[in-house]
Every structure is written in C-alpha cells, then in structure tokens.
C-alpha cells in the first residue's frame, strides 16, 4: 500500500482529496417557497437526533441558496436514488442553472412547510430551521423534521472519489450507473 504525503503548501487541495475518499450519500437541499426557490447538492447531511427528529447539514454562505434559506427558514432534504445523478448535477450548479431552473424536469410535491420535495427521492424530509451555527466560510444548519416521505426505490446515489455511484441494497455493493457524471 502506498502513502500519499500531505503538502502543507497545498493543504486545502490535500484536504479536498482526503474528503473525496469518504463515500457519502447524495442529497439535494431545497429552499424557499413559491417562485423564490433555489437549492444545492450536498454530501454532508446527517441525523442529529431521533427525539426530536433533527437533521444537520453544512452550507457555504456564498451559496445562492443561503439568502433564500434565511428568508424563509424552511428546507427540504431529498435523499437521491441512483437514477437521480442528473438532478444532483443540476443542483450542484454545474452548467450555470440557478434558482427555479434547477427544479425543471423532476416531479415535486409540497407538504407542511411549503418547500418542494422530490416525489421519487429515497426519502424526502420537510424541515424548519431550528438553529444555525456559523463556522468559517460555512454555516451548520440544524433543522426540525416536520414531515417524512419514503419511496419504494431500492438503490441510493453515493459520491466517492469524485464520481457518483449506485449502491444497491440487495447486493450490498456499489456499481457505477451508465449515466454517471465525473466531477473531477
């Protein structure tokens, strides 16, 4: 096994490469209501507690979704299935699609808070902002879950080494779907 030395001059790039070695689920955070909407792709969603039902994620304060999240105080967590790599790409901002344009080509629903939720995501959580913790260039958003929608999809979208992967529950292994985008 080879070892990769960390170059302290390029510590940020080394850190970025280190984090790409951490396999993560892929989610889309939707924010806003009505026509005042945006969103972002994240791999940083996690449950904080079961009682009360609470989630956390990190967001860059330079994100176009940030002021909309602050304005409305609600967000959706959409855990993507393996066939939703294109949605992940669109919400990542690649290709220059912004705001309501990111929502085109997918089926959405609204529940308690009015934020849009993907109807065929593995899971969709309708959340209200509970707290925001400022750290460096990002904030940690803590949200109270108000509604949970589960779909019958059986394969998840994951991100590892700069690529999207399919994780199938039945096989317990990951494979690369045909429609994967490289994000290196």
C-alpha positions as CSV (number, residue, x, y, z in Angstrom):
1,X,0.0,0.0,0.0
2,X,1.4,3.4,-0.9
3,X,1.2,6.5,1.2
4,X,0.4,10.0,0.0
5,X,2.3,12.7,1.8
6,X,0.5,15.9,2.7
7,X,1.9,19.0,1.1
8,X,1.5,21.8,3.7
9,X,1.8,24.4,0.9
10,X,-1.3,22.9,-0.8
11,X,-3.1,21.8,2.4
12,X,-6.5,22.9,1.0
13,X,-6.1,20.7,-2.1
14,X,-4.8,17.8,0.0
15,X,-7.8,18.1,2.4
16,X,-10.2,18.2,-0.6
17,X,-8.6,14.9,-1.9
18,X,-8.9,13.4,1.5
19,X,-12.6,14.1,1.8
20,X,-13.2,12.6,-1.7
21,X,-12.1,9.3,-0.1
22,X,-15.0,9.4,2.2
23,X,-18.0,7.7,0.5
24,X,-21.2,9.7,1.1
25,X,-24.8,9.6,0.3
26,X,-26.0,12.4,-2.0
27,X,-28.9,14.7,-1.2
28,X,-30.4,17.8,-2.6
29,X,-31.4,20.6,-0.2
30,X,-34.3,22.6,-1.5
31,X,-35.0,26.0,-0.1
32,X,-37.7,28.6,-0.3
33,X,-41.4,28.7,-1.4
34,X,-43.3,29.7,-4.5
35,X,-41.1,31.2,-7.1
36,X,-38.4,32.3,-4.6
37,X,-36.6,28.9,-4.6
38,X,-33.1,27.5,-5.0
39,X,-31.2,24.5,-3.7
40,X,-27.9,22.7,-3.6
41,X,-26.4,19.3,-3.7
42,X,-24.7,18.1,-0.5
43,X,-23.0,15.1,0.9
44,X,-23.0,16.5,4.4
45,X,-26.5,15.6,5.7
46,X,-26.7,13.7,8.9
47,X,-29.3,13.0,11.6
48,X,-28.6,14.9,14.8
49,X,-31.2,13.3,17.0
50,X,-34.2,11.0,16.8
51,X,-36.2,12.7,19.6
52,X,-36.9,15.3,18.4
53,X,-36.3,14.4,14.8
54,X,-33.5,16.7,13.8
55,X,-31.0,16.9,10.9
56,X,-27.9,18.9,10.1
57,X,-26.0,20.0,7.0
58,X,-23.3,22.4,6.0
59,X,-23.8,25.3,3.6
60,X,-21.4,27.9,2.2
61,X,-22.6,31.4,2.9
62,X,-21.7,32.4,-0.7
63,X,-24.3,29.8,-2.0
64,X,-27.2,31.3,-3.9
65,X,-29.5,29.2,-1.7
66,X,-28.2,30.8,1.5
67,X,-30.2,34.1,1.5
68,X,-33.4,32.2,0.5
69,X,-32.9,29.7,3.3
70,X,-32.6,32.7,5.8
71,X,-35.6,34.5,4.3
72,X,-38.0,31.5,4.5
73,X,-36.5,29.4,7.3
74,X,-37.5,26.1,5.7
75,X,-35.7,23.5,3.7
76,X,-36.2,20.0,2.2
77,X,-33.7,17.1,2.4
78,X,-34.1,14.9,-0.6
79,X,-32.0,11.7,-0.4
80,X,-31.3,10.8,-4.0
81,X,-31.9,7.4,-5.6
82,X,-29.3,6.0,-8.1
83,X,-31.2,7.3,-11.1
84,X,-31.1,10.9,-9.9
85,X,-27.4,11.8,-10.8
86,X,-28.7,14.4,-13.3
87,X,-30.7,16.2,-10.5
88,X,-27.5,16.1,-8.3
89,X,-25.5,17.7,-11.1
90,X,-28.2,20.4,-11.8
91,X,-28.4,21.4,-8.1
92,X,-24.6,21.4,-7.8
93,X,-24.6,24.5,-10.1
94,X,-22.6,22.9,-12.9
95,X,-23.9,24.2,-16.2
96,X,-24.9,27.5,-14.7
97,X,-28.5,26.6,-13.9
98,X,-29.8,28.7,-11.0
99,X,-32.9,29.2,-8.9
100,X,-36.2,27.8,-10.1
101,X,-34.4,26.3,-13.2
102,X,-32.9,23.7,-11.0
103,X,-36.3,22.2,-10.4
104,X,-37.2,21.6,-14.1
105,X,-37.5,18.0,-15.3
106,X,-38.4,16.4,-11.9
107,X,-41.6,15.7,-10.0
108,X,-42.1,17.8,-6.9
109,X,-44.6,17.9,-4.0
110,X,-45.1,20.2,-1.1
111,X,-46.2,19.3,2.5
112,X,-46.3,21.2,5.8
113,X,-43.7,24.0,5.2
114,X,-44.4,24.5,1.5
115,X,-40.8,23.7,0.5
116,X,-40.5,21.4,-2.6
117,X,-39.8,17.7,-2.1
118,X,-38.8,15.2,-4.8
119,X,-41.6,12.6,-5.1
120,X,-39.3,9.8,-6.0
121,X,-36.3,10.5,-3.7
122,X,-35.4,7.6,-1.4
123,X,-36.5,9.8,1.4
124,X,-37.7,13.4,1.5
125,X,-37.7,15.4,4.7
126,X,-39.7,18.6,5.1
127,X,-37.8,20.8,7.7
128,X,-37.9,24.1,9.6
129,X,-34.7,25.8,10.6
130,X,-34.1,25.2,14.3
131,X,-30.6,26.8,14.7
132,X,-27.7,28.0,12.6
133,X,-24.1,27.8,13.8
134,X,-21.5,30.0,12.0
135,X,-18.1,28.4,11.3
136,X,-15.5,29.8,8.9
137,X,-16.9,30.1,5.4
138,X,-19.9,27.8,6.1
139,X,-22.8,27.5,8.5
140,X,-24.1,24.4,10.1
141,X,-27.9,24.3,9.7
142,X,-29.9,22.4,12.3
143,X,-33.5,21.6,11.2
144,X,-36.5,20.1,12.8
145,X,-38.2,17.5,10.6
146,X,-41.9,18.2,10.1
147,X,-42.8,15.5,7.5
148,X,-41.1,12.4,6.2
149,X,-41.9,10.9,2.7
150,X,-40.4,7.5,1.8
151,X,-40.4,6.0,-1.7
152,X,-40.1,2.4,-2.8
153,X,-36.8,2.9,-4.6
154,X,-34.1,0.4,-3.6
155,X,-30.9,1.9,-4.8
156,X,-29.1,5.0,-3.5
157,X,-26.8,7.6,-5.1
158,X,-23.4,7.9,-3.5
159,X,-20.4,10.0,-4.1
160,X,-16.8,8.7,-3.9
161,X,-13.5,9.8,-5.5
162,X,-15.2,12.5,-7.5
163,X,-17.8,10.2,-9.1
164,X,-21.4,9.2,-8.5
165,X,-22.0,5.6,-7.7
166,X,-25.1,3.4,-7.3
167,X,-25.4,1.5,-4.0
168,X,-27.9,-1.4,-4.2
169,X,-29.4,-2.8,-1.0
170,X,-29.8,-6.3,-2.4
171,X,-26.2,-6.8,-3.4
172,X,-24.5,-4.8,-0.7
173,X,-22.0,-3.5,-3.3
174,X,-21.7,-0.3,-5.3
175,X,-21.6,0.0,-9.0
176,X,-21.3,2.9,-11.4
177,X,-24.5,3.7,-13.3
178,X,-24.4,4.3,-17.0
179,X,-25.4,7.9,-16.7
180,X,-22.7,8.9,-14.2
181,X,-21.0,12.3,-14.4
182,X,-17.4,12.7,-13.5
183,X,-16.9,15.7,-11.3
184,X,-13.1,15.9,-11.2
